[in-house]
Amino acid sequence: MAKTESRVRAPKKLGRSSISTAASPKAESKPMNQGLGAAKTAKQDEFYTQYVDIQKEVEAYLEFDEDTFRGKVVYCNCDDPFESNFFKYFAANFNKLGLKKLVTTSYDGSPIAGAQLTFGEYDEGNGKRQKPKAIAVEIEEVKDVNGDGATGIEDVKLFLEQNAHTRTPLAGGGDFRSAECVELLKGADIVVTNPPFSLFREYVAQLIEHKKKLLIIGNLNAIKYKVVFPHFQGNRLWLGPSITGGDREFQVPDSYPLDAAGWRVDKDGTKFIRVKGVRWFTNLDHGRRHQPMNLMTMADNLKFNKKLDGKSAYVRFDNYTAIEVPFTDAIPSDYDGIMGVPISFFDKYSPDQFEIIWQASGNTRASTPALVLQQMGYSLHPDDRGGCAILRGRRTYDRIFIRHRATV
Ligand SMILES: C[S@@+](CC[C@H](N)C(=O)[O-])C[C@H]1O[C@@H](n2cnc3c(N)ncnc32)[C@H](O)[C@@H]1O
């Protein structure tokens, strides 16, 4: 393949083809960390999602289709009933969303189980094991139990206290891979949670294997995983609309060492850390992914886009017949060939506007069909480490290869 050090000229482009915004439930005004002090074994996986982040994301789907959750069985399978905000959000909005059923399963030894609502089942058959035991909670209706004229999380709390049949101790420890949880998964329509990040690959693979609708929190970099990327490429998975950059605050157990870059302790002593790269992963349709980006031509970008100053913009990679586009907003509107863009492109990606060709990252070559590499003019390079894009002799950051979709 001929290498070029100069910018590639843009060829002439061919045709191309509610819910109420109710605030958090009343129970949340209490300090959230009650009981967290008992945590002995807080792991890196213990990050708790804030109610408002769940609310914003779910409401974005409802704006697009108010029936997204209607008649559905929602399963939160890494969540403490009652403490998880996923449980709280779906329980408090059960009727507004029109849910058929809410199923929530916790994990053995959770440091926050029982902090706000204690169930006898937490102690069942524990022997010498660390408490509390994992349980499943299933809710098929939410009624105005306290008679205040509305339904909300306080009604759910009373209902759970009065109805032991809603709870089942889990012999398999609440592991999402356990037989009991897989049975519950089979009966679910949409799985919604923030799963343990350390098990994200396995977690996603299981949902895909069972052909489930999903709305889960993960890290942007997880798009590159071999079990994930082909589904982004094939438009079977995409990012959710409400988080597109910056960082997000999560509550952590009291015992969490505060050595993260951004953290705070609120007036109640509850600890929070800020986590970068957080995104929602989903296969539920939403409006943002049908909004094409407004883009400038290559010439206008070079003239007006100050971010490109000093950057190797629009230079052809040494080992791919694709050009470097260092920022998503610098994608030229008039370039018809293959372009390598940063992974954050997915925040603005519309399948109506672009086609995903492949990715150039650590182990691309091993997992890329030879034909795709050939079509991209991929050639071996001395600095090649598994198919990474190389620009002027140096590896670039991970790149996603895209092309404008042809309009008819
Ligand atoms: C990142 S935290 C999120 C908790 C909750 N979903 C939220 O967003 O607030 C992940 C949770 O998964 C639990 N967990 C860890 N390993 C698990 C497993 N194998 N199966 C199910 N849950 C697990 C952890 O105890 C933790 O509560």
The ligand as a Tripos MOL2 file, in Angstrom:
@<TRIPOS>MOLECULE
LIG
   27    29     1     0     0
SMALL
NO_CHARGES

@<TRIPOS>ATOM
      1 C1        -21.2610   -1.3880   40.3520 C.3       1 LIG1
      2 S1        -22.2180   -2.0850   41.6670 S.3       1 LIG1
      3 C2        -23.7830   -1.4300   41.2420 C.3       1 LIG1
      4 C3        -24.8550   -1.7000   42.2180 C.3       1 LIG1
      5 C4        -26.2200   -1.2240   41.7320 C.3       1 LIG1
      6 N1        -26.5670   -1.9150   40.5130 N.3       1 LIG1
      7 C5        -26.1840    0.2660   41.5030 C.2       1 LIG1
      8 O1        -25.9890    0.6730   40.3780 O.co2     1 LIG1
      9 O2        -26.3250    1.0210   42.4630 O.co2     1 LIG1
     10 C6        -22.2870   -3.7800   41.1680 C.3       1 LIG1
     11 C7        -23.0680   -4.6500   42.1090 C.3       1 LIG1
     12 O3        -23.0100   -6.0070   41.6500 O.3       1 LIG1
     13 C8        -22.8000   -6.8820   42.7480 C.3       1 LIG1
     14 N2        -22.1150   -8.0710   42.2150 N.ar      1 LIG1
     15 C9        -20.7950   -8.3480   42.2190 C.ar      1 LIG1
     16 N3        -20.5690   -9.5300   41.6160 N.ar      1 LIG1
     17 C10       -21.7820  -10.0090   41.2320 C.ar      1 LIG1
     18 C11       -22.2060  -11.1840   40.5740 C.ar      1 LIG1
     19 N4        -21.3280  -12.1090   40.1910 N.pl3     1 LIG1
     20 N5        -23.5270  -11.3530   40.3440 N.ar      1 LIG1
     21 C12       -24.4310  -10.3990   40.7300 C.ar      1 LIG1
     22 N6        -24.0750   -9.2610   41.3610 N.ar      1 LIG1
     23 C13       -22.7710   -9.0700   41.6110 C.ar      1 LIG1
     24 C14       -21.9800   -6.0680   43.7110 C.3       1 LIG1
     25 O4        -22.1560   -6.5530   45.0300 O.3       1 LIG1
     26 C15       -22.5300   -4.6600   43.5220 C.3       1 LIG1
     27 O5        -23.5890   -4.3970   44.3870 O.3       1 LIG1
@<TRIPOS>BOND
     1     1     2 1
     2     2     3 1
     3     2    10 1
     4     3     4 1
     5     4     5 1
     6     5     6 1
     7     5     7 1
     8     7     8 2
     9     7     9 1
    10    10    11 1
    11    11    12 1
    12    11    26 1
    13    12    13 1
    14    13    14 1
    15    13    24 1
    16    14    15 ar
    17    14    23 ar
    18    15    16 ar
    19    16    17 ar
    20    17    18 ar
    21    17    23 ar
    22    18    19 1
    23    18    20 ar
    24    20    21 ar
    25    21    22 ar
    26    22    23 ar
    27    24    25 1
    28    24    26 1
    29    26    27 1
@<TRIPOS>SUBSTRUCTURE
     1 LIG1         1 GROUP 0 **** ****
